[in-house]
Amino acid sequence: MKYEIGDFVSKPVTGICKIEDVLFMDPMGGKNTKLYYLMKPVEDEKEKIYVAVSNVDEKMRSCLTEEEAWDLIGRIPEISMEWKANFSR
């Protein structure tokens, strides 16, 4: 699995979500149980989102931890910037 319980992920449209649980479900009531992430958006913890583990793609990604974010901010002066002129008119 790509994510674990407690991880924060960025999901298009929904925004930042916290992985609350990983569970087997069969949404159609048959015998095709699949593993799902149960996620809750940080903006609306009453909402529940279920995403099949097999359907997680590059659109959903991990969020930086607070420590990683501060480290990145501290390194901004060291990051070289490439200037590209805009010639389209």
C-alpha atoms as an extended CHARMM CRD file, in Angstrom:
* protein
*
        89  EXT
         1         1  MET       CA              0.0000000000        0.0000000000        0.0000000000  PROA      1               0.0000000000
         2         2  LYS       CA              1.1340000000        3.4780000000       -0.8170000000  PROA      2               0.0000000000
         3         3  TYR       CA             -0.3960000000        5.2120000000        2.2230000000  PROA      3               0.0000000000
         4         4  GLU       CA             -0.9290000000        4.3130000000        5.8730000000  PROA      4               0.0000000000
         5         5  ILE       CA             -3.4670000000        5.2770000000        8.5250000000  PROA      5               0.0000000000
         6         6  GLY       CA             -2.6810000000        8.7940000000        9.7500000000  PROA      6               0.0000000000
         7         7  ASP       CA             -1.1000000000        9.9670000000        6.4890000000  PROA      7               0.0000000000
         8         8  PHE       CA             -2.2830000000       13.2360000000        4.9590000000  PROA      8               0.0000000000
         9         9  VAL       CA             -2.8150000000       13.2850000000        1.2070000000  PROA      9               0.0000000000
        10        10  SER       CA             -3.7490000000       15.8930000000       -1.3480000000  PROA      10              0.0000000000
        11        11  LYS       CA             -6.6900000000       14.8210000000       -3.4860000000  PROA      11              0.0000000000
        12        12  PRO       CA             -8.0210000000       16.8340000000       -6.4580000000  PROA      12              0.0000000000
        13        13  VAL       CA            -11.3240000000       18.6340000000       -5.8150000000  PROA      13              0.0000000000
        14        14  THR       CA            -11.4910000000       17.4600000000       -2.1790000000  PROA      14              0.0000000000
        15        15  GLY       CA             -8.1880000000       18.9660000000       -1.0200000000  PROA      15              0.0000000000
        16        16  ILE       CA             -6.2150000000       17.6950000000        1.9690000000  PROA      16              0.0000000000
        17        17  CYS       CA             -7.5310000000       14.4790000000        3.5050000000  PROA      17              0.0000000000
        18        18  LYS       CA             -6.4180000000       12.2940000000        6.3800000000  PROA      18              0.0000000000
        19        19  ILE       CA             -6.3430000000        8.5170000000        5.9420000000  PROA      19              0.0000000000
        20        20  GLU       CA             -8.5540000000        7.3030000000        8.7930000000  PROA      20              0.0000000000
        21        21  ASP       CA             -8.6890000000        3.5790000000        8.0140000000  PROA      21              0.0000000000
        22        22  VAL       CA             -7.8810000000        0.9000000000        5.4500000000  PROA      22              0.0000000000
        23        23  LEU       CA            -10.6330000000       -1.6720000000        5.1050000000  PROA      23              0.0000000000
        24        24  PHE       CA            -12.1260000000       -4.3370000000        2.8860000000  PROA      24              0.0000000000
        25        25  MET       CA            -15.4600000000       -3.4290000000        1.3180000000  PROA      25              0.0000000000
        26        26  ASP       CA            -17.7820000000       -4.6570000000       -1.3790000000  PROA      26              0.0000000000
        27        27  PRO       CA            -19.8160000000       -1.6870000000       -2.5510000000  PROA      27              0.0000000000
        28        28  MET       CA            -21.9730000000       -3.8740000000       -4.8200000000  PROA      28              0.0000000000
        29        29  GLY       CA            -22.8630000000       -6.4300000000       -2.1200000000  PROA      29              0.0000000000
        30        30  GLY       CA            -21.3020000000       -9.3730000000       -3.9610000000  PROA      30              0.0000000000
        31        31  LYS       CA            -18.1230000000      -11.3400000000       -3.5120000000  PROA      31              0.0000000000
        32        32  ASN       CA            -15.7020000000       -8.7960000000       -4.9710000000  PROA      32              0.0000000000
        33        33  THR       CA            -14.2700000000       -7.2900000000       -1.8210000000  PROA      33              0.0000000000
        34        34  LYS       CA            -11.5410000000       -4.7300000000       -2.3720000000  PROA      34              0.0000000000
        35        35  LEU       CA             -9.2440000000       -2.8060000000       -0.0990000000  PROA      35              0.0000000000
        36        36  TYR       CA            -10.2780000000        0.8440000000        0.3900000000  PROA      36              0.0000000000
        37        37  TYR       CA             -8.8600000000        3.9140000000        2.0680000000  PROA      37              0.0000000000
        38        38  LEU       CA            -11.3580000000        5.7120000000        4.3070000000  PROA      38              0.0000000000
        39        39  MET       CA            -10.4080000000        9.3750000000        4.1830000000  PROA      39              0.0000000000
        40        40  LYS       CA            -11.7980000000       12.4960000000        5.8180000000  PROA      40              0.0000000000
        41        41  PRO       CA            -11.2040000000       15.9750000000        4.3670000000  PROA      41              0.0000000000
        42        42  VAL       CA             -9.5770000000       18.2840000000        6.9110000000  PROA      42              0.0000000000
        43        43  GLU       CA            -12.0770000000       21.0080000000        5.9410000000  PROA      43              0.0000000000
        44        44  ASP       CA            -15.1050000000       18.7920000000        6.6710000000  PROA      44              0.0000000000
        45        45  GLU       CA            -14.3870000000       15.9370000000        9.0690000000  PROA      45              0.0000000000
        46        46  LYS       CA            -18.0290000000       14.7920000000        8.8930000000  PROA      46              0.0000000000
        47        47  GLU       CA            -17.5490000000       13.7960000000        5.2590000000  PROA      47              0.0000000000
        48        48  LYS       CA            -16.1920000000       10.3420000000        4.4060000000  PROA      48              0.0000000000
        49        49  ILE       CA            -14.4550000000        9.4480000000        1.1710000000  PROA      49              0.0000000000
        50        50  TYR       CA            -13.6870000000        5.9030000000        0.0990000000  PROA      50              0.0000000000
        51        51  VAL       CA            -10.9790000000        5.3340000000       -2.5080000000  PROA      51              0.0000000000
        52        52  ALA       CA            -10.0080000000        1.8680000000       -3.7140000000  PROA      52              0.0000000000
        53        53  VAL       CA             -6.3510000000        1.1970000000       -2.9820000000  PROA      53              0.0000000000
        54        54  SER       CA             -6.0430000000       -0.1770000000       -6.5260000000  PROA      54              0.0000000000
        55        55  ASN       CA             -7.3140000000        3.1420000000       -7.9740000000  PROA      55              0.0000000000
        56        56  VAL       CA             -4.8080000000        5.4020000000       -6.2570000000  PROA      56              0.0000000000
        57        57  ASP       CA             -2.8160000000        7.1520000000       -8.9570000000  PROA      57              0.0000000000
        58        58  GLU       CA             -0.4930000000       10.0960000000       -9.4060000000  PROA      58              0.0000000000
        59        59  LYS       CA             -3.3850000000       12.5320000000       -8.8510000000  PROA      59              0.0000000000
        60        60  MET       CA             -3.3930000000       11.7410000000       -5.1390000000  PROA      60              0.0000000000
        61        61  ARG       CA             -0.1320000000       12.4900000000       -3.3800000000  PROA      61              0.0000000000
        62        62  SER       CA              1.4150000000       12.7210000000        0.0490000000  PROA      62              0.0000000000
        63        63  CYS       CA              1.5670000000       16.0430000000        1.8380000000  PROA      63              0.0000000000
        64        64  LEU       CA              4.7520000000       17.3660000000        3.3260000000  PROA      64              0.0000000000
        65        65  THR       CA              5.1520000000       16.9830000000        7.0580000000  PROA      65              0.0000000000
        66        66  GLU       CA              5.6290000000       20.1670000000        9.0780000000  PROA      66              0.0000000000
        67        67  GLU       CA              9.3430000000       19.3700000000        9.3950000000  PROA      67              0.0000000000
        68        68  GLU       CA              9.6930000000       18.8030000000        5.6300000000  PROA      68              0.0000000000
        69        69  ALA       CA              7.8650000000       22.0610000000        4.8880000000  PROA      69              0.0000000000
        70        70  TRP       CA             10.1220000000       24.1060000000        7.1990000000  PROA      70              0.0000000000
        71        71  ASP       CA             13.1920000000       22.4090000000        5.7190000000  PROA      71              0.0000000000
        72        72  LEU       CA             12.0580000000       23.3560000000        2.2090000000  PROA      72              0.0000000000
        73        73  ILE       CA             11.3750000000       26.9490000000        3.2670000000  PROA      73              0.0000000000
        74        74  GLY       CA             14.8570000000       27.1430000000        4.7910000000  PROA      74              0.0000000000
        75        75  ARG       CA             16.4230000000       25.9440000000        1.5380000000  PROA      75              0.0000000000
        76        76  ILE       CA             14.6670000000       28.4900000000       -0.7020000000  PROA      76              0.0000000000
        77        77  PRO       CA             17.6820000000       30.8460000000       -0.8390000000  PROA      77              0.0000000000
        78        78  GLU       CA             19.8440000000       27.9390000000       -2.0900000000  PROA      78              0.0000000000
        79        79  ILE       CA             17.4870000000       26.9380000000       -4.9010000000  PROA      79              0.0000000000
        80        80  SER       CA             18.6760000000       28.2420000000       -8.2350000000  PROA      80              0.0000000000
        81        81  MET       CA             16.1450000000       29.9440000000      -10.4090000000  PROA      81              0.0000000000
        82        82  GLU       CA             16.2120000000       29.6350000000      -14.1670000000  PROA      82              0.0000000000
        83        83  TRP       CA             14.9800000000       32.6760000000      -16.0780000000  PROA      83              0.0000000000
        84        84  LYS       CA             13.0940000000       32.0440000000      -19.2910000000  PROA      84              0.0000000000
        85        85  ALA       CA             12.1210000000       34.9430000000      -21.4820000000  PROA      85              0.0000000000
        86        86  ASN       CA              8.5790000000       34.9200000000      -22.8020000000  PROA      86              0.0000000000
        87        87  PHE       CA              8.8230000000       35.4760000000      -26.5560000000  PROA      87              0.0000000000
        88        88  SER       CA              5.2050000000       34.7430000000      -27.4040000000  PROA      88              0.0000000000
        89        89  ARG       CA              3.2830000000       37.8680000000      -28.2990000000  PROA      89              0.0000000000
